[in-house]
Amino acid sequence: GESVGLHLPTLSVQEGDNSIINCAYSNSASDYFIWYKQESGKGPQFIIDIRSNMDKRQGQRVTVLLNKTVKHLSLQIAATQPGDSAVYFCAENLAGGSYIPTFGRGTSLIVHP
Amino acid sequence: ETGVTQSPTHLIKTRGQQVTLRCSSQSGHNTVSWYQQALGQGPQFIFQYYREEENGRGNFPPRFSGLQFPNYSSELNVNALELDDSALYLCASSASNQETQYFGPGTRLLVL
């Protein structure tokens, strides 16, 4: 079946660097995408979302890019901080669905001070 | 505004037992979804409740059941526990016709 997946299971960066976390999706019927951050021992925390009619959306220190041609999603974190260390999940919602996101496996981001 | 809360935080059961997990949705949210998250994996959708009715179900057996109450809080019940049921169980709430879900801290279940 179609699924959401991630290219890199672990990403290590130095504090202050920019981080890019990638996600590939295969369901062309998806029209809404979300990035979640999950710290150890906690539930996923909403970071940013984007709809399929957009290519880019910016938040505070985060930017999500959507490339529908190659079904690729990325999360960019500017000036990465130790507090950004967590597992990051992308999730997709099907158009006209019942708002039930499908999650990928996740990428672990490790920020070294 | 109160966020999503879950109880208990941790639970240990033995194989064959039954368990009930509880969730209080965020204020103003009438939709609750439950997820199972195995170690190192993403959350897997179990089912969703909207206005006390099941509104979608993932690929989980009937021994996983749920309820939603008039105040929109919810329970997840699992019967005949198996070792593979050991996981973090997450509850998420959302408002009507809103796609963004907000998660609670989860209940970590260990089945021995």
Boltz contact constraints between the chains, C-beta under 6 A:
constraints:
  - contact:
      token1: [A, 32]
      token2: [B, 99]
      max_distance: 6.0
  - contact:
      token1: [A, 42]
      token2: [B, 105]
      max_distance: 6.0
  - contact:
      token1: [A, 43]
      token2: [B, 90]
      max_distance: 6.0
  - contact:
      token1: [A, 43]
      token2: [B, 103]
      max_distance: 6.0
  - contact:
      token1: [A, 43]
      token2: [B, 104]
      max_distance: 6.0
  - contact:
      token1: [A, 43]
      token2: [B, 105]
      max_distance: 6.0
  - contact:
      token1: [A, 43]
      token2: [B, 106]
      max_distance: 6.0
  - contact:
      token1: [A, 44]
      token2: [B, 103]
      max_distance: 6.0
  - contact:
      token1: [A, 46]
      token2: [B, 100]
      max_distance: 6.0
  - contact:
      token1: [A, 89]
      token2: [B, 42]
      max_distance: 6.0
  - contact:
      token1: [A, 93]
      token2: [B, 99]
      max_distance: 6.0
  - contact:
      token1: [A, 98]
      token2: [B, 55]
      max_distance: 6.0
  - contact:
      token1: [A, 98]
      token2: [B, 56]
      max_distance: 6.0
  - contact:
      token1: [A, 99]
      token2: [B, 99]
      max_distance: 6.0
  - contact:
      token1: [A, 100]
      token2: [B, 45]
      max_distance: 6.0
  - contact:
      token1: [A, 100]
      token2: [B, 56]
      max_distance: 6.0
  - contact:
      token1: [A, 103]
      token2: [B, 42]
      max_distance: 6.0
  - contact:
      token1: [A, 103]
      token2: [B, 43]
      max_distance: 6.0
  - contact:
      token1: [A, 104]
      token2: [B, 42]
      max_distance: 6.0
  - contact:
      token1: [A, 105]
      token2: [B, 42]
      max_distance: 6.0
  - contact:
      token1: [A, 106]
      token2: [B, 42]
      max_distance: 6.0
